[in-house]
Each structure stands twice: as structure tokens, then as C-alpha cells.
């Protein structure tokens, strides 16, 4: 699995409420992506940044979801270019679901 962190600058004057409304509008799109395991929407009020922390099945899925159409949408909605970071995630703990996802226990391995 891959954890992807995406950041983008927020336009001056955009309130937290406006940002959260934009995030909510995108929920159905992310829920429909079968390669997305988990997503947390991010907001840093002091640095004026938004973004997301994603858990993907693999790097290809992350890059497919965040191709040019996604980048253009961020430019249009927020007026900035997104930045991406990727991390290998061999073990994931989900205390809400009372689950551990461990690549060693997956039938597909890494």
C-alpha cells in the first residue's frame, strides 16, 4: 500500500467552512474509487494549506487518480498547484474498524 500526502495553497479569504463544503462535494467521487482505501481531508489554517492524506492499494492508483484532470481541478478551485509525497505503508492500523492491514498477511504481498 502507498500513503500519499497532497498539499495545496488556499486562496486568501477562503474560510474553513467554504473549504469543508468543497471537500464534502468531492466525497462521492472518492467513495467511488475502488483503489482508495482511506482518505483524510487536511486543513492548516495558519499556513493556509489544504490537502489530503490518502491510502492507496498501489502507487499506480494514486498517480492515476491525481493525474492532469485532478491537478487542473485544484488550480481552478484553489488557484495553486498541488504537491505530492509518497510513502510505502506496509502496515496500517484502523482502530475504528478494529483492523490491522499487514502486507505480510495479504495474499497479494507487496
Beta strands, then each sheet from edge to edge (+ up, - down):
strand 1: 2-9
strand 2: 36-44
strand 3: 49-56
strand 4: 83-88
strand 5: 91-94
strand 6: 99-102
sheet 1: 2+ 3- 1+ 4-
sheet 2: 5+ 6-
end
